[in-house]
Amino acid sequence: MTQTIDRPTLLKIARDTAAQRVAARPSLISAYLTGSIAANEPLLGEATDVDLILIDSAEPLRREIVRLTDQVVLDIQYRARAEYANPKGLRVHPWRGPELCEPVFLLDPTHFFELAQSSARGQFHRPDFVAARARAFLALARQALHVGLLPGQEPTAPVTLADFSQGLLCTANAAISLTGFPAAGRRLVMKLEAAARRLGRADLYDGFLELFGGAELDQAQAQILLTDWSAAYRAGQTPDDELIHPARRTIYERGFQAQIQADRSAEILWLMLSTWQAVMRQLPGDSTHAEPWAAFLERLSLADPAAFRARVQQALAYLTAVDEWVETWADQNGA
């Protein structure tokens, strides 16, 4: 049964969790909330992660993924105090900069985080800092796809499906960063569309979808894919990989279902590929889930080596196009 979850309830969950963790671990000095709840974005599929950051003056603990219900998952990351030693430098970090810009303060008794955040936030939206974050994402994309700065290069190492997915995540976020905060998963393609619209560059969105066969994926076909994906996820999920943690399955499912029902089925394919390839690495080659997985790859023209190489080249061309637009934007905005 799906229940409507309001923001005050989610904020209370965040505050209560932060208070419990801090009470149990005196070395924790600050706690803040980031992500879609902090940004007050509408829930996708009436489900969400609660993204908590806890700053630790001791050795940080391992990341925690905790299922509360089918609709709410706690995602708790512990950060070392030393990571905030140069807050002005963090404002050009592609992930940490946006995280520090508009969080929700939860606990900060010594004002450690408040001081770090005020320094990082200063002139956050200045064009040269915006461009620096976009370029940092492009550098991460090149690293994932094993290429250097010059366009037209061949990858220096074999590109895996995980590399392909990560490269596209970072490339898309380079464009998204020109207009707002980056996305890590379920909202990536939605944010890319919004950024492309604001930038007047519909091709940035269309080009991303073309890497997965284009915008046409009818609801019936998408539902079959979702059924196959869900079965594989249940079989291969593991708490050792935060991407495919058991607690995340229903959050993903609800997001996919919402996008299918909204006639945005093609937008599920990037995240479906990212997670499906991860669960298949946990399963034996003769798994009953191998055949639906192979059919999915065939649909995306990723099944055979030649087709995959062609898709990688297409991804590299997309990276080049985004790179050129970032530089155009920087020139237009005096960055």
C-alpha positions, 0 to 999 in steps of 0.5 A: 500500500502506498502512503503519502509522505510529507516533508515534515515527516521526512525531516523529523526522521532525519533529525531523530536519526541524527540525534540518535547517531550523535548520542551513540557516538560522541566523536560526531560533531555535525549532521546535515541533510542533503539530496531531494528532501533538502531541496524540497523536490517532489517525491518520485513514486512516493519514495525517497532516500533520506540522505544524511551526512555525519561529520566525524572527528574520529575515523569515519564509519562505513556508509549505512543503508537502512530500510525504514519502509518500502518508501523510505530508506536512510542513506547515511554517509560519515565524513572525516572532519579533515575533509572540510579543512579547505571549504573554499576549495570544496565549492568547485568540487562537483559533488561536495560543492552542491552538497554544501550549498543548500543543506538542511542543518540538523545538529551543529553544536560547535558551529563547525559545519556552519562555518565551513558551509558559509565559506564553501557557499560564498560566490557558489554561483559565480560563473567560473565556479559553475564552469569549474564544477562542470569541467570536473564532471567531464574529467570524471567522465573521461576517467570512467571512459578511459580517454584523455582531453583530446576528442577522437581518442580511443579508450586506453583500456577496455570499457565495461558496462559499469564504466559506460554507465558511470561515464554517462552519469558524469557527462550528464551532470556536467550539463546539469551543473550549469543550471543547478545541482547534480543528480546521482541516480533516479532523477538524473535524466529528468534533471538533464531534460530540465537543464537542456530546456533551460540552456536551450539545448534540447540535443543534450537530452535527446543525445543522451536518450539516443545512447539507449535507442531513443525516446520510444519505449512503450509502457507494455515493453517497459513493464516487461523490462521492470519485471525482469529487472526486479527478478534479477535484482532480488537474486543478485542484491547485496549489502556490500554494494550500495548501488544494489543494496537490498533496501534500495529495490523498492525505491528503484521500483517505485521510481521506475513505475512512476516514470513508466506511468508518466510516459517517460519510459525511456528515462528508466534505461540508464539507471536500469542498466547501471543497476542490472549490470551490477546485480548480474556480476553477483550471479553465476553465468548460467543463472536463469536471469541471464537470458532476460539480461541478454535480451535487455542488452540486445534492445540497447545495442550493447549485446555484442562487442562490435555493437558495444564499441559503437555505443562507446564511440557514441558516448565519447561523441556525446561527451565531446558535445557536452564539453564544447557546450560547457566551454561555450557557456563559459565564454558566454558567461565570462568564465 
